[in-house]
Amino acid sequence: MIFIITKDFFLFQGVFNLQEKEKTIKINQLSDINFNELDHDVKIIIDTYHNNIIDETTVKLLNDINVERIIILAPFHISKLKSQSPLLFVSRKEQILNLLSLIIDEKISYQKPNVALSHNQLKLVNSIINQHNIHEITQSLNISEQTMRIQKFNIMLKLKLRRISDLVTLKISPYF
């Protein structure tokens, strides 16, 4: 069984129609799945594009679930995201047939994205894009202003930005 979390109808239809072996179900969030009633053969696809789905609840669920494979469609790797299940970060630009082979095949030829953000950096970028002020960001992330400045610098370094405001024009901004 394949669960897919996406707002992209065409992606869902592609996965649904191109693979024939397993039942594919579209859901809105990871908490919609009752993992107590499922076996280990479940695969989960999380599409982060225009779908800010990597929130605290999802992170906690990912730590606890034990399924065959979790595929997260994102242009970056979230380095501190942990799971009992194999966790693959795949570029959304990957061809649908290659994505299907990652979902269905037992043998995995997989290359991790070059950019890796920590979960706190991901939340910081999300807050900046959503135009939260410094005080709101430091309170919500429970960090000091100095830590926030250092994190912003590290994000700019990883994403090769000159200004933090360039995040908005960056091609990966819809993933936040």
C-alpha positions as CSV (number, residue, x, y, z in Angstrom):
1,M,0.0,0.0,0.0
2,I,1.2,3.5,-0.9
3,F,0.1,6.6,1.0
4,I,0.9,9.9,-0.8
5,I,0.6,13.3,0.8
6,T,0.5,15.9,-2.0
7,K,-1.5,18.8,-3.3
8,D,-0.4,17.9,-6.8
9,F,-3.2,16.0,-8.5
10,F,-1.0,15.1,-11.5
11,L,1.7,13.6,-9.3
12,F,-0.9,11.5,-7.5
13,Q,-2.5,10.4,-10.8
14,G,0.9,9.5,-12.2
15,V,1.8,7.3,-9.2
16,F,-1.7,5.9,-9.1
17,N,-1.9,4.9,-12.9
18,L,1.7,3.9,-13.5
19,Q,2.1,1.4,-10.8
20,E,-0.2,-1.6,-10.8
21,K,0.9,-3.8,-7.8
22,E,-0.1,-1.7,-4.9
23,K,-3.1,0.3,-3.7
24,T,-2.4,4.1,-3.7
25,I,-4.2,6.4,-1.3
26,K,-4.0,10.2,-1.2
27,I,-4.1,11.7,2.3
28,N,-3.7,15.3,3.6
29,Q,-1.3,14.7,6.5
30,L,0.7,11.9,8.1
31,S,-1.5,11.8,11.1
32,D,-4.4,10.6,8.9
33,I,-2.8,7.1,8.8
34,N,-3.6,4.6,11.6
35,F,-0.3,2.8,11.8
36,N,-1.6,0.3,14.4
37,E,-3.8,-1.3,11.7
38,L,-1.1,-1.5,9.0
39,D,1.6,-4.0,8.2
40,H,5.3,-3.2,7.5
41,D,4.8,-3.2,3.6
42,V,3.5,0.4,3.6
43,K,5.3,3.1,1.6
44,I,4.8,6.8,2.3
45,I,5.4,9.7,-0.2
46,I,5.5,13.2,1.3
47,D,5.5,16.0,-1.3
48,T,6.7,19.2,0.4
49,Y,6.0,21.4,-2.7
50,H,3.4,24.0,-1.7
51,N,2.6,21.8,1.3
52,N,4.3,22.8,4.5
53,I,4.0,19.3,5.9
54,I,7.2,18.9,7.8
55,D,5.8,20.3,11.1
56,E,6.4,19.2,14.7
57,T,3.6,16.6,14.6
58,T,5.0,15.0,11.4
59,V,8.5,15.0,12.8
60,K,7.3,13.2,16.0
61,L,5.3,10.7,13.9
62,L,8.2,10.0,11.6
63,N,10.3,9.1,14.6
64,D,7.8,6.4,15.7
65,I,6.5,4.8,12.6
66,N,7.9,1.6,11.1
67,V,7.1,1.2,7.4
68,E,9.0,-0.2,4.4
69,R,10.1,3.2,3.0
70,I,9.4,6.9,3.4
71,I,10.1,9.1,0.4
72,I,10.2,12.9,0.9
73,L,10.0,15.0,-2.3
74,A,12.2,18.0,-1.5
75,P,15.2,19.8,-3.1
76,F,17.1,19.5,0.1
77,H,17.9,16.9,2.8
78,I,16.7,17.6,6.4
79,S,19.7,16.3,8.3
80,K,18.2,15.8,11.8
81,L,15.0,14.2,10.7
82,K,15.0,10.6,12.0
83,S,12.8,7.6,11.4
84,Q,12.9,3.9,12.1
85,S,12.1,3.4,8.4
86,P,14.4,4.1,5.5
87,L,14.0,7.8,4.8
88,L,14.8,9.0,1.2
89,F,14.9,12.7,0.1
90,V,14.3,12.9,-3.6
91,S,14.3,15.9,-5.9
92,R,10.8,16.7,-7.2
93,K,12.4,17.1,-10.6
94,E,13.1,13.3,-10.7
95,Q,11.3,11.6,-13.6
96,I,8.1,9.8,-12.5
97,L,9.5,6.4,-13.7
98,N,12.6,6.8,-11.5
99,L,10.4,7.8,-8.6
100,L,8.2,4.8,-9.1
101,S,11.3,2.5,-9.1
102,L,12.3,4.1,-5.8
103,I,8.8,3.4,-4.4
104,I,8.3,-0.1,-5.7
105,D,11.7,-1.7,-6.2
106,E,13.6,-3.5,-3.5
107,K,17.0,-2.4,-4.8
108,I,17.4,1.3,-4.4
109,S,19.8,3.5,-6.5
110,Y,19.6,6.7,-4.6
111,Q,21.5,9.9,-4.4
112,K,20.9,12.3,-1.5
113,P,20.4,16.0,-2.4
114,N,23.5,18.2,-2.1
115,V,21.9,20.8,0.3
116,A,21.1,19.7,3.8
117,L,19.2,21.8,6.3
118,S,18.6,21.0,9.9
119,H,15.0,20.9,11.1
120,N,15.5,24.2,13.0
121,Q,17.0,25.8,9.9
122,L,13.9,24.6,8.0
123,K,11.6,26.2,10.6
124,L,13.7,29.4,10.5
125,V,13.4,29.6,6.7
126,N,9.7,29.0,7.0
127,S,9.3,31.8,9.6
128,I,11.3,34.2,7.5
129,I,9.3,33.5,4.3
130,N,6.1,33.9,6.3
131,Q,7.4,37.3,7.4
132,H,7.6,36.7,11.2
133,N,9.6,39.3,13.1
134,I,12.8,38.5,15.0
135,H,11.0,38.3,18.4
136,E,8.4,35.9,17.1
137,I,11.0,33.6,15.5
138,T,13.2,33.5,18.6
139,Q,10.2,32.7,20.9
140,S,8.8,30.0,18.6
141,L,12.1,28.3,18.1
142,N,13.2,28.9,21.7
143,I,16.6,30.3,20.6
144,S,18.5,33.5,21.3
145,E,18.9,36.3,18.7
146,Q,22.6,35.4,18.4
147,T,21.7,31.8,17.6
148,M,19.2,33.0,15.0
149,R,21.8,35.2,13.3
150,I,24.2,32.3,13.2
151,Q,21.5,30.0,11.7
152,K,20.6,32.7,9.1
153,F,24.3,32.9,8.2
154,N,24.6,29.1,7.8
155,I,21.4,29.0,5.7
156,M,22.7,31.8,3.4
157,L,26.0,29.9,3.1
158,K,24.3,26.5,2.3
159,L,21.9,28.1,-0.2
160,K,24.6,30.4,-1.6
161,L,22.6,33.6,-1.0
162,R,23.8,37.1,-0.7
163,R,20.9,38.4,1.4
164,I,18.4,36.4,3.4
165,S,15.6,38.2,1.4
166,D,16.8,36.2,-1.6
167,L,15.0,33.2,-0.1
168,V,11.8,34.6,-1.6
169,T,13.1,34.6,-5.1
170,L,14.9,31.2,-4.7
171,K,13.4,28.3,-6.6
172,I,13.0,26.3,-3.5
173,S,10.8,28.8,-1.6
174,P,7.5,27.0,-2.5
175,Y,8.8,24.1,-0.4
176,F,8.5,26.2,2.7
